[in-house]
Structures are given as structure tokens and as C-alpha cells.
């Protein structure tokens, strides 16, 4: 079987390009493992500056053309022509590759994939990592116009005829059902974690280091964490905050750190060149914090658990994090309306080693059933179903 994956961003770990979020990570892991299972796998993705137009990586044929994202931040280019050009060029190239099945990543690749699948009369699978509300879209784009367009584009993409939709959490599935998609047409396949990688990494602990890993976009609300960290320092003066990732909010967050006079205690790493480096950040840290206002599920939270870290996340209705973090067991869930509680929970974990280790052990045990190999095998089962 020839399988074609279409995703705007496909991580190029050799050069540290395109490593921005969980959706990209998922397609990167699944495509390589599916290739190892003996399938002929190709990935059609954007071409960022410095990347070759075609190469083989871990048995996967990676084809790059067009650019729908900002090369520096990974954010969508606010240009209707760029979007249309990307969709049509990608659809044309996909059709020329004559795959037996097309699997698309959200959101724009779904349009290209549907056109190509229709032309070739082949099965069409799409993964939706989350469905943002209109308010989420407007907040994420900082614009009523572009937020509304993003919302509409998402709804249309989700409602296109699919042979199967994959969602990473029950919460995401419910959002898709509310859009009118039949429940039986949606498969819930949680994201995975590379347990072997985390088992192989050894790093010296940095005392009282708080970690954030993820895209620097408004909905991730890293500003919320920075404000909480300022309060943490009053009680734990040797605490440190490491922010791993890049995105449109990078400059705003750096300015906030300067304004709060936290530059000596906060480190921005930018995009990390390899997943090994990210795993090392997890292993050296003490607490992982996910301050997001919206999450489809969160690979980063699972990676924190793989490193035996307690997770502090926000208790947001519809967030996939609610399926991962058991409040008081493997971490804490904090109400967004109680900002002081975020700092209090972080301080509690930094000061109480016994509680911290107990939660870290519980998280590690919880996540051991989420290996990427299991995720790949479940995805292959979906392919076999739709092929029949």
C-alpha cells in the first residue's frame, strides 16, 4: 500500500526546522513507524528556507513545495493567495504521486488531500488535533477577520466527506460531533510518547527548574506562567523557568520577562534542533507547567510524565488535558479564574519532594501505555478499515 501524508510542517530534526507543535510531532512519528511496517510512505509538506525539495528520511520519501507558514514562527501566513496557491499546488502534486490512501493533518492540508483523493478515487483520512471555538480563533490570531476566517476554514475542513477522522481525545471527538459529524466516523487515537528515548536520556537535575515546552502562541498563555513565576520567586528565590519553543508571541513574552525584571531567572531556548535535546530539558527539570487555554490533548504533558515530572495544567472545559492530568494524583488542575492558585501549586511541588516524586511516578505509570508504536499500529488498523 502506498500511503501519502500531507502536513504543512514536517519536522526536519537534522536542521532543527519545523519543530513547533504536537501535530507535527505526531505525523513525524507515525509516518516513520508505518514505513518500518513495510508500507511505501511519502510525506508532502511545506518547504522552508534551507531545506531540499526531496529526500529520504528513515525510509520516508519527504517532498517539499510551497510555503503556507511563516518561516520564523510557524504561524499561518495571513494571505488568501498564499493559502489558495498552497492548496492547489499540493493537491496537484498529491494526485501525481498516485497513492492508495491519503492521510492529512489539520487544517489546510485537508483541502488539498480531499481534492487529490477525489481525483484518484482513493480513501481519505484526516486528523483533527483540536477544534477551536470562534473566540479561540480570534484570540489566537489577534484579529476578528483572520480569526473568523480560520474558524470557518476549520468547520468546512471538518465537514468535508472523510472516510475516517482521527481525534486524539474524547473531548476533541465531542467537538467534532457537535459540528454534525457522525460519531461512528470518528476514531479516538491518543497521541504517543517515545518511552525508549526518555529511558535513554540521563541529565543532571537543575534545582527548582520549572519547564514549559510548546508553541509560543497566544492560546498557550505562557504569559500566565510568567506572571505566576514572578510570584513563585517570592517564596522560592532560587527557582528558574525554562521556556522551550518558538512562535508569534516570542517577542511579547521576552518583553514581559524584562518588564517584570525576571531575565536572570528565565531562559528562552527557541526551537530545539533535536527531540533528544527536548527530552533532556524534561529530564533536568522539576515541574512541568501547561498554562494553555485550549488543548486537543498535549504530547508535551505526556512527555513530562515520561520524564516522571508532575504536571500543572489549566482546568478548561473541552480540553484534552482533562483526560491526562488527574488532579492530586499525577499533577494539578488549576481554574483559569484563580491565577494565584497556579503559583501556589508550583510552589507546593517545588517545596514538597515527597509529593512531587509520588506524582511523577504516577504520571510515568499512566503514560506507559502510550508508546508511539501502539499509536502507529492503531492508525494502520484505520487504514485497513477504509481500504476495505
KEKE-3310 file (N, C-alpha, C; in steps of 0.2 Angstrom, whole numbers, plus 5000, padded with zeros to 4 digits):
npx = (5004:5003:5005:5001:5005:5000:5005:5007:5019:5033:5044:5061:5073:5086:5091:5084:5072:5055:5050:5038:5025:5013:5005:5013:5023:5017:5013:5026:5031:5022:5023:5036:5036:5026:5032:5042:5034:5033:5026:5024:5029:5026:5028:5021:5025:5027:5040:5053:5065:5082:5079:5079:5071:5067:5070:5075:5071:5073:5067:5056:5049:5052:5044:5045:5036:5030:5024:5015:5016:5023:5041:5048:5041:5031:5018:5002:5002:4995:4987:4977:4980:4992:4987:4978:4986:4995:4986:4981:4993:4998:4988:4989:5001:5000:4990:4998:5007:5000:4994:4988:4981:4976:4982:4978:4984:4978:4975:4973:4979:4969:4961:4968:4971:4958:4954:4964:4961:4948:4950:4958:4950:4952:4954:4951:4958:4958:4966:4961:4967:4962:4947:4945:4935:4926:4929:4942:4949:4949:4956:4968:4973:4973:4964:4949:4944:4954:4953:4940:4940:4949:4941:4930:4936:4941:4929:4923:4933:4932:4919:4920:4918:4924:4933:4937:4939:4952:4954:4962:4958:4944:4937:4940:4934:4920:4919:4919:4908:4898:4899:4892:4896:4896:4897:4902:4910:4922:4937:4945:4961:4974:4988:5006:5021:5039:5045:5056:5066:5066:5069:5082:5089:5099:5101:5107:5099:5092:5090:5074:5069:5057:5047:5042:5036:5032:5022:5024:5012:4997:4986:4992:4995:5007:5011:5003:5010:5022:5019:5015:5026:5034:5028:5031:5045:5045:5044:5051:5066:5077:5072:5070:5065:5062:5059:5054:5053:5045:5037:5024:5022:5034:5042:5034:5033:5046:5048:5039:5045:5057:5051:5045:5057:5064:5074:5086:5082:5075:5075:5075:5074:5071:5068:5072:5085:5084:5074:5080:5086:5075:5070:5080:5078:5066:5070:5079:5072:5061:5047:5033:5024:5008:5000:4990:4975:4968:4968:4970:4975:4989:5004:5016:5013:5012:5025:5031:5027:5033:5045:5044:5039:5029:5013:5007:4992:4979:4962:4951:4936:4932:4945:4958:4968:4961:4959:4971:4978:4976:4969:4978:4984:4993:4997:4992:4976:4971:4960:4957:4952:4958:4971:4981:4982:4989:5003:5003:5002:5013:5023:5020:5024:5037:5043:5039:5046:5042:5029:5030:5038:5030:5019:5026:5029:5017:5012:5022:5019:5005:5007:5014:5007:5006:5014:5022:5023:5012:5002:5004:5001:4988:4983:4986:4977:4965:4968:4967:4953:4947:4951:4945)
npy = (4994:5011:5025:5042:5056:5071:5086:5103:5106:5097:5090:5093:5087:5086:5099:5106:5112:5117:5111:5113:5110:5098:5092:5091:5083:5071:5067:5065:5055:5044:5042:5038:5026:5018:5017:5008:4997:4991:4998:5008:5024:5042:5059:5074:5091:5108:5118:5125:5138:5133:5120:5104:5100:5087:5072:5056:5051:5041:5030:5036:5045:5062:5075:5092:5107:5124:5136:5139:5144:5155:5157:5159:5159:5149:5151:5154:5161:5176:5178:5176:5173:5165:5155:5149:5146:5136:5126:5122:5119:5108:5099:5095:5090:5079:5071:5067:5059:5047:5039:5025:5028:5043:5053:5066:5081:5093:5110:5116:5107:5097:5102:5101:5087:5081:5086:5079:5065:5064:5066:5054:5044:5038:5031:5043:5050:5060:5069:5078:5089:5097:5107:5123:5136:5150:5161:5157:5156:5170:5175:5168:5173:5186:5195:5199:5197:5188:5178:5174:5169:5159:5150:5147:5141:5129:5123:5120:5111:5101:5096:5091:5077:5063:5047:5043:5051:5055:5058:5065:5064:5061:5073:5081:5073:5075:5088:5088:5080:5089:5097:5091:5079:5062:5051:5038:5039:5044:5041:5038:5041:5042:5053:5048:5044:5044:5032:5025:5034:5043:5035:5032:5044:5054:5066:5079:5085:5101:5112:5116:5119:5125:5120:5124:5118:5120:5128:5146:5154:5164:5157:5147:5154:5157:5169:5169:5160:5166:5177:5170:5164:5175:5177:5165:5166:5174:5166:5154:5158:5153:5147:5143:5147:5138:5141:5132:5133:5141:5155:5166:5174:5176:5188:5197:5189:5189:5203:5205:5197:5205:5217:5213:5211:5198:5192:5187:5175:5168:5157:5157:5145:5144:5136:5119:5109:5095:5081:5074:5083:5091:5081:5080:5092:5090:5080:5086:5095:5100:5103:5103:5114:5118:5130:5132:5139:5131:5114:5100:5088:5085:5082:5086:5086:5072:5069:5075:5067:5055:5058:5058:5069:5080:5087:5103:5110:5119:5119:5118:5118:5106:5103:5092:5089:5086:5072:5067:5073:5069:5077:5080:5068:5064:5076:5094:5102:5118:5131:5143:5155:5158:5164:5165:5153:5145:5149:5145:5131:5127:5131:5123:5110:5112:5113:5102:5088:5074:5073:5078:5068:5057:5060:5061:5048:5042:5048:5043:5030:5030:5035:5025:5016:5023:5022:5026:5016:5009:5018:5020:5007:5006:5016:5011:5001:5008:5012:5000:4997:5007:5005:4993)
npz = (5000:4996:5005:5007:5016:5021:5027:5034:5041:5043:5053:5052:5059:5058:5054:5063:5059:5058:5070:5079:5085:5093:5084:5072:5077:5079:5066:5061:5069:5067:5053:5050:5058:5051:5039:5043:5045:5033:5023:5009:5010:5008:5011:5010:5011:5017:5011:5019:5020:5016:5016:5007:4991:4990:4999:5007:5022:5036:5029:5024:5010:5008:5002:4997:4995:4990:5003:5016:5029:5041:5040:5051:5063:5062:5061:5053:5037:5033:5021:5008:4995:4996:5003:4994:4984:4990:4993:4980:4973:4981:4981:4967:4966:4975:4968:4957:4963:4965:4976:4987:4997:5007:5020:5030:5039:5050:5047:5034:5025:5023:5013:5001:5001:5000:4988:4979:4983:4978:4965:4962:4967:4980:4997:5010:5024:5039:5052:5066:5077:5087:5089:5088:5096:5090:5097:5102:5090:5086:5097:5096:5083:5085:5078:5072:5059:5053:5063:5062:5048:5050:5058:5051:5040:5047:5051:5038:5033:5042:5040:5027:5016:5024:5024:5036:5052:5063:5080:5094:5107:5119:5121:5110:5100:5104:5101:5087:5084:5088:5078:5069:5063:5061:5075:5074:5063:5068:5075:5090:5094:5105:5107:5106:5115:5115:5124:5124:5121:5131:5142:5139:5140:5151:5163:5173:5187:5187:5200:5206:5194:5183:5169:5152:5137:5121:5108:5105:5106:5107:5113:5121:5132:5139:5145:5156:5164:5166:5174:5185:5189:5193:5205:5212:5214:5226:5236:5233:5230:5222:5211:5194:5177:5162:5145:5132:5115:5100:5092:5087:5098:5104:5105:5113:5125:5129:5131:5142:5152:5154:5158:5170:5177:5176:5169:5173:5178:5169:5155:5137:5125:5111:5096:5097:5091:5090:5095:5105:5113:5118:5126:5135:5142:5149:5157:5166:5173:5186:5188:5177:5167:5160:5153:5145:5136:5128:5122:5112:5116:5121:5119:5125:5139:5141:5138:5148:5159:5155:5159:5172:5178:5188:5183:5180:5175:5166:5171:5159:5151:5139:5136:5131:5140:5152:5151:5154:5165:5182:5194:5209:5209:5198:5195:5195:5192:5188:5190:5178:5182:5194:5196:5206:5211:5203:5205:5218:5217:5210:5219:5229:5224:5221:5234:5241:5241:5242:5239:5225:5219:5221:5213:5201:5198:5197:5186:5176:5176:5172:5158:5152:5143:5131:5120:5105:5095:5097:5094:5080:5075:5078:5070:5057:5057:5055:5042:5035:5037:5030:5018:5015)
capx = (5000:5006:5002:5003:5004:5000:5005:5010:5025:5036:5050:5067:5077:5093:5092:5080:5067:5048:5048:5034:5020:5012:5003:5019:5027:5013:5014:5033:5032:5018:5025:5042:5034:5022:5037:5045:5030:5034:5022:5028:5027:5028:5026:5020:5025:5030:5047:5056:5072:5087:5078:5079:5064:5066:5075:5073:5072:5071:5063:5051:5051:5049:5043:5043:5035:5026:5025:5009:5018:5029:5047:5052:5036:5027:5011:4999:5003:4989:4987:4972:4983:4996:4983:4975:4992:4997:4981:4981:5000:4999:4983:4991:5007:4997:4987:5003:5010:4995:4994:4982:4977:4979:4980:4980:4985:4974:4969:4973:4981:4963:4958:4972:4970:4952:4954:4968:4958:4943:4953:4961:4945:4956:4952:4954:4958:4961:4967:4960:4970:4958:4943:4945:4929:4927:4933:4949:4952:4950:4961:4975:4975:4973:4961:4942:4944:4958:4951:4934:4941:4951:4936:4926:4940:4941:4922:4922:4938:4929:4913:4921:4917:4930:4932:4938:4943:4955:4954:4967:4955:4936:4935:4941:4929:4914:4918:4918:4901:4894:4899:4887:4900:4894:4901:4905:4915:4927:4941:4949:4968:4978:4995:5010:5027:5044:5047:5063:5070:5066:5073:5090:5092:5101:5103:5108:5093:5093:5086:5068:5068:5050:5048:5036:5038:5027:5022:5023:5006:4993:4981:4996:4995:5014:5011:5001:5015:5027:5016:5015:5033:5036:5025:5035:5051:5045:5044:5057:5070:5082:5068:5071:5060:5064:5053:5056:5048:5045:5031:5022:5022:5041:5045:5030:5035:5053:5047:5036:5050:5061:5047:5045:5064:5065:5078:5091:5079:5071:5078:5071:5079:5070:5067:5077:5087:5083:5070:5084:5088:5069:5069:5085:5076:5062:5074:5083:5068:5057:5040:5031:5018:5005:4995:4985:4968:4965:4972:4967:4977:4995:5010:5021:5011:5014:5032:5033:5025:5038:5051:5042:5038:5022:5011:5002:4989:4973:4956:4947:4931:4934:4952:4960:4972:4957:4960:4978:4980:4972:4971:4981:4987:4999:4998:4986:4972:4970:4955:4960:4949:4961:4978:4986:4982:4994:5009:5003:5003:5020:5027:5019:5028:5045:5045:5037:5049:5039:5023:5032:5040:5024:5015:5030:5029:5010:5012:5026:5015:5000:5009:5017:5003:5005:5020:5021:5022:5005:4998:5005:4998:4980:4982:4986:4970:4960:4969:4964:4946:4944:4953:4940)
capy = (5000:5017:5030:5049:5060:5079:5091:5109:5106:5090:5091:5092:5087:5087:5106:5110:5116:5115:5108:5118:5108:5091:5089:5090:5078:5065:5064:5063:5048:5039:5041:5033:5019:5015:5015:5002:4991:4989:5002:5014:5031:5048:5065:5080:5096:5114:5119:5131:5140:5129:5113:5102:5099:5080:5067:5050:5051:5035:5026:5040:5050:5068:5080:5099:5113:5129:5138:5141:5146:5160:5153:5161:5157:5143:5154:5154:5167:5179:5179:5172:5170:5160:5149:5146:5143:5131:5121:5119:5115:5102:5094:5093:5085:5073:5067:5065:5053:5041:5035:5021:5031:5049:5055:5073:5084:5099:5111:5117:5101:5093:5104:5098:5080:5080:5086:5073:5059:5064:5064:5047:5039:5034:5033:5049:5051:5067:5070:5085:5088:5101:5111:5129:5140:5156:5166:5154:5158:5177:5176:5166:5177:5193:5198:5197:5195:5182:5173:5172:5165:5152:5147:5145:5136:5123:5120:5117:5106:5095:5094:5088:5070:5059:5040:5042:5056:5053:5063:5062:5064:5061:5080:5083:5070:5078:5095:5086:5078:5095:5101:5087:5073:5056:5048:5032:5041:5047:5036:5042:5038:5046:5054:5044:5047:5040:5030:5022:5040:5046:5030:5033:5051:5055:5073:5081:5090:5109:5113:5121:5122:5125:5120:5124:5116:5121:5134:5152:5157:5167:5152:5144:5158:5157:5175:5167:5156:5171:5181:5166:5163:5181:5176:5159:5168:5177:5160:5150:5163:5150:5144:5145:5145:5137:5141:5129:5133:5147:5157:5173:5178:5176:5195:5199:5186:5192:5210:5204:5195:5211:5222:5210:5210:5191:5190:5182:5168:5164:5156:5155:5141:5144:5130:5115:5106:5088:5079:5072:5089:5092:5076:5082:5098:5087:5076:5090:5099:5098:5103:5105:5118:5119:5135:5133:5140:5126:5109:5094:5083:5088:5077:5089:5084:5065:5068:5077:5061:5050:5060:5057:5076:5081:5092:5108:5112:5123:5116:5121:5114:5104:5102:5085:5088:5083:5065:5065:5075:5068:5082:5077:5061:5065:5083:5098:5106:5125:5135:5149:5161:5158:5164:5165:5146:5142:5150:5141:5124:5126:5132:5117:5105:5114:5113:5095:5082:5068:5074:5078:5061:5052:5062:5060:5041:5041:5050:5039:5024:5032:5036:5019:5013:5027:5021:5028:5010:5007:5023:5018:5001:5008:5020:5006:4997:5013:5012:4994:4998:5012:5002:4988)
capz = (5000:4995:5009:5007:5022:5019:5033:5032:5044:5044:5057:5050:5065:5056:5054:5068:5056:5058:5076:5083:5090:5094:5077:5068:5080:5078:5059:5060:5072:5063:5046:5051:5060:5046:5034:5046:5045:5026:5018:5005:5013:5006:5015:5006:5016:5015:5010:5022:5018:5018:5015:5000:4989:4991:5002:5010:5030:5039:5025:5021:5005:5010:4997:5000:4990:4993:5009:5019:5036:5042:5041:5058:5069:5061:5061:5046:5033:5033:5014:5004:4989:4998:5005:4988:4980:4993:4992:4973:4971:4985:4978:4960:4967:4978:4963:4953:4966:4964:4982:4988:5003:5009:5027:5030:5045:5050:5044:5027:5020:5022:5007:4996:5002:4998:4980:4976:4984:4974:4958:4962:4970:4985:5004:5013:5032:5042:5059:5069:5084:5091:5086:5092:5096:5087:5102:5102:5084:5086:5102:5093:5078:5087:5073:5071:5052:5052:5067:5059:5043:5052:5061:5045:5036:5051:5051:5032:5033:5046:5037:5021:5017:5025:5026:5044:5055:5069:5085:5099:5114:5119:5121:5103:5097:5106:5097:5080:5084:5089:5071:5064:5061:5064:5080:5071:5058:5071:5079:5095:5094:5108:5104:5110:5118:5114:5130:5124:5121:5138:5146:5137:5142:5158:5164:5180:5189:5189:5206:5206:5187:5180:5162:5148:5131:5116:5103:5109:5103:5112:5116:5125:5138:5143:5149:5163:5168:5168:5180:5191:5191:5197:5212:5214:5216:5232:5241:5231:5226:5218:5206:5187:5172:5155:5140:5126:5109:5097:5089:5086:5104:5107:5107:5118:5131:5131:5134:5148:5156:5155:5162:5177:5179:5178:5164:5176:5180:5164:5149:5131:5121:5104:5093:5098:5085:5090:5101:5111:5117:5122:5131:5141:5146:5153:5162:5170:5176:5192:5187:5170:5168:5154:5155:5139:5136:5124:5121:5109:5121:5123:5119:5130:5145:5141:5138:5155:5163:5153:5162:5179:5181:5189:5178:5182:5169:5167:5170:5154:5148:5132:5135:5131:5146:5157:5150:5156:5172:5187:5200:5215:5208:5194:5194:5197:5188:5191:5187:5175:5185:5200:5194:5212:5213:5198:5208:5224:5216:5208:5225:5233:5221:5222:5241:5244:5237:5243:5234:5219:5217:5220:5207:5195:5197:5195:5179:5172:5176:5167:5151:5149:5138:5125:5116:5098:5091:5098:5090:5073:5074:5078:5064:5052:5058:5052:5035:5033:5038:5025:5011:5013)
cpx = (5004:5002:5005:5001:5005:5000:5009:5018:5027:5043:5056:5072:5084:5095:5088:5075:5060:5047:5045:5029:5018:5009:5008:5023:5023:5014:5021:5034:5028:5021:5031:5040:5030:5027:5040:5041:5030:5029:5026:5025:5030:5025:5026:5020:5027:5038:5050:5063:5077:5086:5078:5072:5062:5071:5071:5075:5069:5066:5057:5053:5047:5049:5041:5042:5030:5027:5019:5010:5023:5035:5050:5047:5032:5020:5009:5001:4996:4988:4983:4976:4988:4993:4981:4980:4994:4992:4981:4987:5000:4994:4986:4997:5005:4994:4992:5007:5006:4996:4988:4978:4980:4977:4983:4980:4980:4978:4969:4975:4975:4960:4962:4971:4963:4951:4958:4964:4952:4945:4955:4956:4949:4953:4955:4953:4961:4961:4966:4962:4966:4953:4942:4938:4931:4931:4940:4952:4954:4956:4968:4977:4976:4969:4954:4941:4947:4955:4944:4935:4944:4946:4931:4930:4941:4934:4921:4927:4935:4923:4914:4920:4923:4928:4933:4941:4946:4956:4959:4964:4947:4934:4935:4935:4922:4913:4916:4911:4896:4894:4895:4890:4898:4899:4905:4910:4921:4931:4945:4956:4972:4985:5000:5016:5033:5047:5054:5068:5071:5070:5081:5093:5093:5104:5103:5102:5096:5088:5080:5067:5061:5051:5041:5039:5032:5027:5021:5018:5001:4989:4985:4996:5001:5014:5009:5006:5020:5025:5017:5022:5036:5034:5029:5041:5051:5046:5050:5062:5075:5078:5070:5065:5063:5059:5056:5051:5049:5038:5030:5023:5029:5043:5041:5032:5041:5052:5044:5041:5055:5057:5046:5052:5065:5070:5084:5089:5075:5075:5074:5076:5077:5068:5073:5078:5085:5078:5074:5085:5081:5068:5074:5082:5070:5065:5077:5079:5064:5050:5038:5024:5015:4999:4990:4978:4964:4970:4968:4968:4983:5000:5015:5019:5013:5021:5035:5032:5030:5044:5050:5042:5030:5020:5006:4999:4982:4967:4951:4942:4933:4941:4954:4965:4968:4957:4967:4980:4975:4974:4972:4984:4993:5001:4992:4983:4970:4965:4958:4958:4953:4969:4983:4987:4988:5001:5009:5005:5010:5025:5027:5024:5035:5047:5043:5040:5045:5033:5025:5034:5035:5020:5019:5029:5022:5009:5016:5022:5009:5002:5012:5013:5002:5011:5018:5020:5015:5000:4998:5001:4990:4979:4982:4980:4965:4961:4966:4957:4944:4946:4948:4933)
cpy = (5006:5023:5037:5053:5067:5083:5097:5109:5099:5091:5089:5092:5088:5094:5110:5114:5113:5111:5113:5115:5100:5088:5087:5083:5071:5062:5062:5056:5043:5037:5036:5026:5015:5013:5008:4996:4988:4992:5007:5020:5037:5053:5071:5086:5102:5114:5125:5132:5136:5122:5111:5100:5091:5076:5061:5051:5045:5031:5030:5045:5056:5073:5087:5104:5118:5131:5142:5144:5151:5156:5154:5158:5151:5145:5154:5161:5170:5182:5174:5169:5164:5154:5145:5142:5136:5125:5117:5116:5109:5097:5091:5088:5079:5069:5064:5059:5047:5037:5031:5024:5038:5051:5062:5076:5090:5105:5112:5111:5097:5095:5101:5090:5078:5080:5081:5067:5058:5063:5057:5042:5035:5036:5039:5050:5057:5066:5077:5085:5092:5105:5118:5132:5146:5161:5163:5157:5166:5178:5174:5170:5184:5198:5195:5194:5188:5176:5170:5167:5158:5148:5143:5139:5129:5119:5116:5111:5100:5092:5091:5080:5066:5052:5039:5048:5053:5059:5061:5062:5063:5068:5082:5080:5073:5084:5093:5084:5084:5099:5097:5081:5067:5053:5042:5033:5044:5042:5040:5038:5043:5047:5049:5048:5042:5038:5028:5028:5042:5041:5030:5039:5051:5062:5075:5086:5097:5110:5118:5123:5120:5125:5121:5122:5116:5127:5140:5156:5159:5162:5148:5147:5157:5163:5173:5164:5161:5175:5176:5165:5169:5180:5170:5162:5172:5172:5156:5154:5160:5147:5147:5143:5144:5137:5138:5130:5140:5149:5164:5177:5179:5183:5198:5196:5188:5199:5209:5202:5201:5216:5219:5209:5203:5188:5185:5175:5164:5163:5154:5151:5142:5137:5125:5110:5098:5086:5076:5078:5091:5087:5077:5087:5095:5084:5080:5094:5096:5098:5105:5108:5119:5124:5137:5135:5135:5121:5103:5088:5085:5082:5079:5086:5076:5064:5070:5071:5056:5052:5060:5064:5076:5087:5097:5111:5116:5118:5119:5116:5112:5102:5095:5084:5085:5075:5063:5067:5074:5072:5078:5071:5061:5072:5087:5101:5112:5128:5142:5156:5162:5158:5163:5157:5143:5143:5145:5134:5123:5126:5125:5111:5106:5112:5106:5090:5076:5068:5074:5072:5056:5054:5060:5052:5039:5042:5046:5032:5025:5032:5030:5015:5017:5027:5023:5022:5008:5011:5021:5012:5002:5012:5016:5002:5001:5012:5006:4994:5001:5009:4996:4991)
cpz = (5000:4999:5008:5013:5019:5025:5031:5035:5045:5047:5053:5055:5064:5056:5059:5065:5057:5064:5080:5087:5089:5087:5072:5070:5079:5071:5058:5063:5068:5057:5046:5053:5055:5041:5036:5045:5038:5021:5015:5007:5010:5010:5011:5011:5013:5015:5013:5020:5021:5017:5008:4998:4990:4994:5005:5018:5033:5035:5022:5016:5007:5004:4999:4994:4993:5000:5012:5026:5036:5044:5048:5064:5068:5060:5054:5043:5031:5026:5010:4998:4990:5000:4999:4984:4983:4992:4985:4971:4975:4982:4971:4961:4970:4973:4959:4956:4967:4970:4982:4993:5005:5016:5028:5038:5045:5049:5036:5022:5019:5015:5001:4996:4999:4990:4977:4977:4980:4967:4957:4964:4975:4992:5006:5021:5034:5049:5061:5076:5089:5087:5090:5091:5092:5091:5102:5096:5084:5091:5099:5087:5079:5082:5072:5064:5051:5057:5064:5053:5045:5055:5056:5041:5040:5050:5044:5031:5036:5043:5030:5021:5018:5026:5033:5046:5062:5074:5091:5106:5113:5118:5114:5099:5098:5102:5090:5080:5084:5082:5066:5061:5065:5069:5077:5066:5061:5076:5084:5096:5098:5105:5109:5113:5117:5121:5130:5124:5128:5143:5145:5139:5149:5158:5171:5181:5190:5194:5205:5199:5185:5172:5158:5141:5126:5112:5107:5105:5109:5116:5121:5132:5142:5147:5156:5167:5170:5174:5186:5194:5195:5204:5216:5217:5223:5238:5239:5226:5221:5212:5199:5182:5165:5150:5134:5120:5106:5094:5089:5092:5107:5109:5113:5125:5133:5134:5141:5154:5158:5160:5169:5180:5181:5173:5167:5178:5175:5158:5143:5127:5113:5102:5094:5092:5084:5096:5107:5116:5121:5127:5137:5145:5151:5159:5168:5175:5182:5191:5180:5171:5161:5155:5150:5140:5132:5122:5118:5114:5124:5124:5124:5137:5146:5141:5145:5160:5161:5157:5170:5182:5183:5185:5181:5176:5171:5166:5166:5151:5141:5131:5135:5137:5152:5157:5153:5163:5177:5193:5206:5215:5204:5192:5197:5192:5191:5187:5184:5178:5192:5199:5200:5213:5209:5202:5214:5223:5214:5214:5229:5231:5222:5229:5244:5239:5237:5238:5227:5216:5216:5214:5200:5193:5195:5188:5174:5171:5171:5160:5148:5144:5132:5121:5108:5093:5091:5094:5083:5071:5074:5072:5058:5052:5054:5044:5032:5033:5032:5018:5010:5011)
residu = (UNK:UNK:UNK:UNK:UNK:UNK:UNK:UNK:UNK:UNK:UNK:UNK:UNK:UNK:UNK:UNK:UNK:UNK:UNK:UNK:UNK:UNK:UNK:UNK:UNK:UNK:UNK:UNK:UNK:UNK:UNK:UNK:UNK:UNK:UNK:UNK:UNK:UNK:UNK:UNK:UNK:UNK:UNK:UNK:UNK:UNK:UNK:UNK:UNK:UNK:UNK:UNK:UNK:UNK:UNK:UNK:UNK:UNK:UNK:UNK:UNK:UNK:UNK:UNK:UNK:UNK:UNK:UNK:UNK:UNK:UNK:UNK:UNK:UNK:UNK:UNK:UNK:UNK:UNK:UNK:UNK:UNK:UNK:UNK:UNK:UNK:UNK:UNK:UNK:UNK:UNK:UNK:UNK:UNK:UNK:UNK:UNK:UNK:UNK:UNK:UNK:UNK:UNK:UNK:UNK:UNK:UNK:UNK:UNK:UNK:UNK:UNK:UNK:UNK:UNK:UNK:UNK:UNK:UNK:UNK:UNK:UNK:UNK:UNK:UNK:UNK:UNK:UNK:UNK:UNK:UNK:UNK:UNK:UNK:UNK:UNK:UNK:UNK:UNK:UNK:UNK:UNK:UNK:UNK:UNK:UNK:UNK:UNK:UNK:UNK:UNK:UNK:UNK:UNK:UNK:UNK:UNK:UNK:UNK:UNK:UNK:UNK:UNK:UNK:UNK:UNK:UNK:UNK:UNK:UNK:UNK:UNK:UNK:UNK:UNK:UNK:UNK:UNK:UNK:UNK:UNK:UNK:UNK:UNK:UNK:UNK:UNK:UNK:UNK:UNK:UNK:UNK:UNK:UNK:UNK:UNK:UNK:UNK:UNK:UNK:UNK:UNK:UNK:UNK:UNK:UNK:UNK:UNK:UNK:UNK:UNK:UNK:UNK:UNK:UNK:UNK:UNK:UNK:UNK:UNK:UNK:UNK:UNK:UNK:UNK:UNK:UNK:UNK:UNK:UNK:UNK:UNK:UNK:UNK:UNK:UNK:UNK:UNK:UNK:UNK:UNK:UNK:UNK:UNK:UNK:UNK:UNK:UNK:UNK:UNK:UNK:UNK:UNK:UNK:UNK:UNK:UNK:UNK:UNK:UNK:UNK:UNK:UNK:UNK:UNK:UNK:UNK:UNK:UNK:UNK:UNK:UNK:UNK:UNK:UNK:UNK:UNK:UNK:UNK:UNK:UNK:UNK:UNK:UNK:UNK:UNK:UNK:UNK:UNK:UNK:UNK:UNK:UNK:UNK:UNK:UNK:UNK:UNK:UNK:UNK:UNK:UNK:UNK:UNK:UNK:UNK:UNK:UNK:UNK:UNK:UNK:UNK:UNK:UNK:UNK:UNK:UNK:UNK:UNK:UNK:UNK:UNK:UNK:UNK:UNK:UNK:UNK:UNK:UNK:UNK:UNK:UNK:UNK:UNK:UNK:UNK:UNK:UNK:UNK:UNK:UNK:UNK:UNK:UNK:UNK:UNK:UNK:UNK:UNK:UNK:UNK:UNK:UNK:UNK:UNK:UNK:UNK:UNK:UNK:UNK:UNK:UNK:UNK:UNK:UNK:UNK:UNK:UNK:UNK:UNK:UNK:UNK:UNK:UNK:UNK:UNK:UNK:UNK:UNK:UNK:UNK:UNK:UNK:UNK:UNK:UNK:UNK:UNK)
# end
